[in-house]
Amino acid sequence: RDPRVLFQKFLDLFNKQLIKPILKYTQNINPTDKLENELQCLLEARRFCCITKLQSGVLCNFFQVFYELEIVTEDTYYLWRERDARRCDDLALNEVQSFLSFLENGDAELGEEEEAQMEAMS
């Protein structure tokens, strides 16, 4: 098989199965649906990884990109872990655990920095 044809098929699948659903959820401007739409983005990423059987690490990369591009807020990741991760297979949860730990530890480090600044001001 021609690798270019295979790559084009992958790109078509990527666009159809991941990009279009995510655009549908991120283009909704109703603030009351924001958290639920962000959660759907995470679920679509997990579903895409399952459908394509992509290698380990890809789901975590999607989660990081969504965070960096501010597509998904931090609270949504925690909600996903509490509400939807138990429906996940253990592999998906283990794969994103390092990212979730990063979010938690980043908050803790920020809190320590803020405490140090407060102490310096007093």
CNS distance restraints for C-alpha pairs under 8 A (distance, minus, plus):
assign (resid   1 and name CA) (resid   5 and name CA) 7.59 0.50 0.50
assign (resid   1 and name CA) (resid   6 and name CA) 7.50 0.50 0.50
assign (resid   2 and name CA) (resid   6 and name CA) 6.59 0.50 0.50
assign (resid   3 and name CA) (resid   7 and name CA) 6.04 0.50 0.50
assign (resid   4 and name CA) (resid   8 and name CA) 6.10 0.50 0.50
assign (resid   5 and name CA) (resid   9 and name CA) 6.21 0.50 0.50
assign (resid   6 and name CA) (resid  10 and name CA) 6.27 0.50 0.50
assign (resid   7 and name CA) (resid  11 and name CA) 6.23 0.50 0.50
assign (resid   8 and name CA) (resid  12 and name CA) 6.15 0.50 0.50
assign (resid   9 and name CA) (resid  13 and name CA) 6.16 0.50 0.50
assign (resid  10 and name CA) (resid  14 and name CA) 5.98 0.50 0.50
assign (resid  11 and name CA) (resid  15 and name CA) 6.09 0.50 0.50
assign (resid  12 and name CA) (resid  16 and name CA) 6.10 0.50 0.50
assign (resid  13 and name CA) (resid  17 and name CA) 5.63 0.50 0.50
assign (resid  13 and name CA) (resid  18 and name CA) 7.80 0.50 0.50
assign (resid  14 and name CA) (resid  18 and name CA) 5.43 0.50 0.50
assign (resid  14 and name CA) (resid  19 and name CA) 6.52 0.50 0.50
assign (resid  14 and name CA) (resid  48 and name CA) 7.88 0.50 0.50
assign (resid  15 and name CA) (resid  19 and name CA) 4.75 0.50 0.50
assign (resid  15 and name CA) (resid  20 and name CA) 6.04 0.50 0.50
assign (resid  16 and name CA) (resid  20 and name CA) 5.63 0.50 0.50
assign (resid  16 and name CA) (resid  21 and name CA) 7.60 0.50 0.50
assign (resid  17 and name CA) (resid  21 and name CA) 6.73 0.50 0.50
assign (resid  17 and name CA) (resid  44 and name CA) 7.93 0.50 0.50
assign (resid  17 and name CA) (resid  48 and name CA) 6.28 0.50 0.50
assign (resid  18 and name CA) (resid  22 and name CA) 6.15 0.50 0.50
assign (resid  18 and name CA) (resid  44 and name CA) 6.33 0.50 0.50
assign (resid  18 and name CA) (resid  45 and name CA) 6.46 0.50 0.50
assign (resid  18 and name CA) (resid  48 and name CA) 6.17 0.50 0.50
assign (resid  19 and name CA) (resid  23 and name CA) 6.08 0.50 0.50
assign (resid  20 and name CA) (resid  24 and name CA) 6.24 0.50 0.50
assign (resid  21 and name CA) (resid  25 and name CA) 6.54 0.50 0.50
assign (resid  21 and name CA) (resid  41 and name CA) 7.59 0.50 0.50
assign (resid  21 and name CA) (resid  44 and name CA) 7.08 0.50 0.50
assign (resid  22 and name CA) (resid  26 and name CA) 6.08 0.50 0.50
assign (resid  22 and name CA) (resid  40 and name CA) 7.79 0.50 0.50
assign (resid  22 and name CA) (resid  41 and name CA) 5.38 0.50 0.50
assign (resid  22 and name CA) (resid  44 and name CA) 7.15 0.50 0.50
assign (resid  23 and name CA) (resid  27 and name CA) 5.80 0.50 0.50
assign (resid  24 and name CA) (resid  28 and name CA) 6.89 0.50 0.50
assign (resid  25 and name CA) (resid  37 and name CA) 5.01 0.50 0.50
assign (resid  25 and name CA) (resid  38 and name CA) 6.99 0.50 0.50
assign (resid  25 and name CA) (resid  40 and name CA) 7.04 0.50 0.50
assign (resid  25 and name CA) (resid  41 and name CA) 6.76 0.50 0.50
assign (resid  26 and name CA) (resid  37 and name CA) 6.75 0.50 0.50
assign (resid  26 and name CA) (resid  38 and name CA) 7.27 0.50 0.50
assign (resid  26 and name CA) (resid  71 and name CA) 7.05 0.50 0.50
assign (resid  28 and name CA) (resid  33 and name CA) 7.78 0.50 0.50
assign (resid  28 and name CA) (resid  34 and name CA) 7.67 0.50 0.50
assign (resid  28 and name CA) (resid  37 and name CA) 7.81 0.50 0.50
assign (resid  29 and name CA) (resid  34 and name CA) 7.62 0.50 0.50
assign (resid  30 and name CA) (resid  34 and name CA) 6.68 0.50 0.50
assign (resid  33 and name CA) (resid  37 and name CA) 5.96 0.50 0.50
assign (resid  34 and name CA) (resid  38 and name CA) 6.12 0.50 0.50
assign (resid  35 and name CA) (resid  39 and name CA) 6.18 0.50 0.50
assign (resid  35 and name CA) (resid  76 and name CA) 6.23 0.50 0.50
assign (resid  36 and name CA) (resid  40 and name CA) 6.24 0.50 0.50
assign (resid  37 and name CA) (resid  41 and name CA) 6.46 0.50 0.50
assign (resid  38 and name CA) (resid  42 and name CA) 6.72 0.50 0.50
assign (resid  38 and name CA) (resid  71 and name CA) 6.94 0.50 0.50
assign (resid  38 and name CA) (resid  72 and name CA) 5.20 0.50 0.50
assign (resid  38 and name CA) (resid  73 and name CA) 7.48 0.50 0.50
assign (resid  38 and name CA) (resid  76 and name CA) 6.55 0.50 0.50
assign (resid  39 and name CA) (resid  43 and name CA) 6.38 0.50 0.50
assign (resid  39 and name CA) (resid  72 and name CA) 7.65 0.50 0.50
assign (resid  39 and name CA) (resid  76 and name CA) 6.02 0.50 0.50
assign (resid  39 and name CA) (resid  77 and name CA) 7.61 0.50 0.50
assign (resid  39 and name CA) (resid  79 and name CA) 7.80 0.50 0.50
assign (resid  39 and name CA) (resid  80 and name CA) 6.43 0.50 0.50
assign (resid  40 and name CA) (resid  44 and name CA) 6.01 0.50 0.50
assign (resid  41 and name CA) (resid  45 and name CA) 6.27 0.50 0.50
assign (resid  41 and name CA) (resid  72 and name CA) 7.70 0.50 0.50
assign (resid  42 and name CA) (resid  46 and name CA) 6.34 0.50 0.50
assign (resid  42 and name CA) (resid  63 and name CA) 7.07 0.50 0.50
assign (resid  42 and name CA) (resid  80 and name CA) 7.70 0.50 0.50
assign (resid  43 and name CA) (resid  47 and name CA) 6.07 0.50 0.50
assign (resid  44 and name CA) (resid  48 and name CA) 6.01 0.50 0.50
assign (resid  45 and name CA) (resid  49 and name CA) 6.30 0.50 0.50
assign (resid  45 and name CA) (resid  59 and name CA) 6.61 0.50 0.50
assign (resid  45 and name CA) (resid  62 and name CA) 6.77 0.50 0.50
assign (resid  46 and name CA) (resid  50 and name CA) 6.31 0.50 0.50
assign (resid  46 and name CA) (resid  59 and name CA) 6.30 0.50 0.50
assign (resid  46 and name CA) (resid  92 and name CA) 7.44 0.50 0.50
assign (resid  47 and name CA) (resid  51 and name CA) 6.16 0.50 0.50
assign (resid  48 and name CA) (resid  52 and name CA) 6.10 0.50 0.50
assign (resid  49 and name CA) (resid  53 and name CA) 5.54 0.50 0.50
assign (resid  49 and name CA) (resid  54 and name CA) 5.42 0.50 0.50
assign (resid  49 and name CA) (resid  58 and name CA) 7.32 0.50 0.50
assign (resid  49 and name CA) (resid  59 and name CA) 6.54 0.50 0.50
assign (resid  50 and name CA) (resid  54 and name CA) 7.20 0.50 0.50
assign (resid  54 and name CA) (resid  58 and name CA) 6.71 0.50 0.50
assign (resid  56 and name CA) (resid  95 and name CA) 6.95 0.50 0.50
assign (resid  57 and name CA) (resid  61 and name CA) 6.25 0.50 0.50
assign (resid  57 and name CA) (resid  95 and name CA) 6.23 0.50 0.50
assign (resid  57 and name CA) (resid  96 and name CA) 7.97 0.50 0.50
assign (resid  58 and name CA) (resid  62 and name CA) 6.26 0.50 0.50
assign (resid  59 and name CA) (resid  63 and name CA) 6.27 0.50 0.50
assign (resid  59 and name CA) (resid  92 and name CA) 7.40 0.50 0.50
assign (resid  59 and name CA) (resid  95 and name CA) 7.09 0.50 0.50
assign (resid  59 and name CA) (resid  96 and name CA) 6.96 0.50 0.50
assign (resid  60 and name CA) (resid  64 and name CA) 6.21 0.50 0.50
assign (resid  60 and name CA) (resid  95 and name CA) 6.11 0.50 0.50
assign (resid  60 and name CA) (resid  96 and name CA) 4.86 0.50 0.50
assign (resid  60 and name CA) (resid  99 and name CA) 6.68 0.50 0.50
assign (resid  61 and name CA) (resid  65 and name CA) 6.15 0.50 0.50
assign (resid  62 and name CA) (resid  66 and name CA) 6.14 0.50 0.50
assign (resid  63 and name CA) (resid  67 and name CA) 6.25 0.50 0.50
assign (resid  63 and name CA) (resid  96 and name CA) 7.63 0.50 0.50
assign (resid  63 and name CA) (resid  99 and name CA) 7.70 0.50 0.50
assign (resid  64 and name CA) (resid  68 and name CA) 6.10 0.50 0.50
assign (resid  64 and name CA) (resid  99 and name CA) 7.18 0.50 0.50
assign (resid  65 and name CA) (resid  69 and name CA) 5.97 0.50 0.50
assign (resid  66 and name CA) (resid  70 and name CA) 5.93 0.50 0.50
assign (resid  66 and name CA) (resid  71 and name CA) 4.88 0.50 0.50
assign (resid  66 and name CA) (resid  72 and name CA) 5.41 0.50 0.50
assign (resid  67 and name CA) (resid  71 and name CA) 6.16 0.50 0.50
assign (resid  67 and name CA) (resid  72 and name CA) 5.41 0.50 0.50
assign (resid  67 and name CA) (resid  73 and name CA) 6.39 0.50 0.50
assign (resid  67 and name CA) (resid  74 and name CA) 7.35 0.50 0.50
assign (resid  72 and name CA) (resid  76 and name CA) 6.51 0.50 0.50
assign (resid  72 and name CA) (resid  77 and name CA) 7.59 0.50 0.50
assign (resid  73 and name CA) (resid  77 and name CA) 7.05 0.50 0.50
assign (resid  74 and name CA) (resid  78 and name CA) 6.79 0.50 0.50
assign (resid  74 and name CA) (resid 103 and name CA) 7.25 0.50 0.50
assign (resid  75 and name CA) (resid  79 and name CA) 6.23 0.50 0.50
assign (resid  76 and name CA) (resid  80 and name CA) 6.00 0.50 0.50
assign (resid  77 and name CA) (resid  81 and name CA) 6.24 0.50 0.50
assign (resid  77 and name CA) (resid 100 and name CA) 7.35 0.50 0.50
assign (resid  78 and name CA) (resid  82 and name CA) 6.21 0.50 0.50
assign (resid  78 and name CA) (resid 100 and name CA) 7.79 0.50 0.50
assign (resid  79 and name CA) (resid  83 and name CA) 5.75 0.50 0.50
assign (resid  79 and name CA) (resid  84 and name CA) 7.56 0.50 0.50
assign (resid  80 and name CA) (resid  84 and name CA) 4.94 0.50 0.50
assign (resid  80 and name CA) (resid  85 and name CA) 5.93 0.50 0.50
assign (resid  81 and name CA) (resid  85 and name CA) 4.68 0.50 0.50
assign (resid  81 and name CA) (resid  86 and name CA) 7.38 0.50 0.50
assign (resid  81 and name CA) (resid  93 and name CA) 7.99 0.50 0.50
assign (resid  82 and name CA) (resid  86 and name CA) 7.36 0.50 0.50
assign (resid  84 and name CA) (resid  88 and name CA) 6.80 0.50 0.50
assign (resid  85 and name CA) (resid  89 and name CA) 7.83 0.50 0.50
assign (resid  85 and name CA) (resid  93 and name CA) 6.31 0.50 0.50
assign (resid  88 and name CA) (resid  92 and name CA) 6.20 0.50 0.50
assign (resid  88 and name CA) (resid  93 and name CA) 6.59 0.50 0.50
assign (resid  89 and name CA) (resid  93 and name CA) 6.76 0.50 0.50
assign (resid  90 and name CA) (resid  94 and name CA) 5.95 0.50 0.50
assign (resid  91 and name CA) (resid  95 and name CA) 5.92 0.50 0.50
assign (resid  92 and name CA) (resid  96 and name CA) 6.51 0.50 0.50
assign (resid  93 and name CA) (resid  97 and name CA) 6.00 0.50 0.50
assign (resid  94 and name CA) (resid  98 and name CA) 7.76 0.50 0.50
assign (resid  96 and name CA) (resid 100 and name CA) 6.28 0.50 0.50
assign (resid  97 and name CA) (resid 101 and name CA) 6.01 0.50 0.50
assign (resid  98 and name CA) (resid 102 and name CA) 6.14 0.50 0.50
assign (resid  99 and name CA) (resid 103 and name CA) 6.41 0.50 0.50
assign (resid 100 and name CA) (resid 104 and name CA) 6.32 0.50 0.50
assign (resid 101 and name CA) (resid 105 and name CA) 5.92 0.50 0.50
assign (resid 102 and name CA) (resid 106 and name CA) 5.73 0.50 0.50
assign (resid 103 and name CA) (resid 107 and name CA) 6.31 0.50 0.50
assign (resid 104 and name CA) (resid 108 and name CA) 6.41 0.50 0.50
assign (resid 105 and name CA) (resid 109 and name CA) 6.02 0.50 0.50
assign (resid 106 and name CA) (resid 110 and name CA) 6.09 0.50 0.50
assign (resid 107 and name CA) (resid 111 and name CA) 6.14 0.50 0.50
assign (resid 108 and name CA) (resid 112 and name CA) 6.34 0.50 0.50
assign (resid 109 and name CA) (resid 113 and name CA) 6.27 0.50 0.50
assign (resid 110 and name CA) (resid 114 and name CA) 6.17 0.50 0.50
assign (resid 111 and name CA) (resid 115 and name CA) 6.15 0.50 0.50
assign (resid 112 and name CA) (resid 116 and name CA) 6.21 0.50 0.50
assign (resid 113 and name CA) (resid 117 and name CA) 6.27 0.50 0.50
assign (resid 114 and name CA) (resid 118 and name CA) 6.17 0.50 0.50
assign (resid 115 and name CA) (resid 119 and name CA) 6.19 0.50 0.50
assign (resid 116 and name CA) (resid 120 and name CA) 6.17 0.50 0.50
assign (resid 117 and name CA) (resid 121 and name CA) 6.26 0.50 0.50
assign (resid 118 and name CA) (resid 122 and name CA) 6.51 0.50 0.50
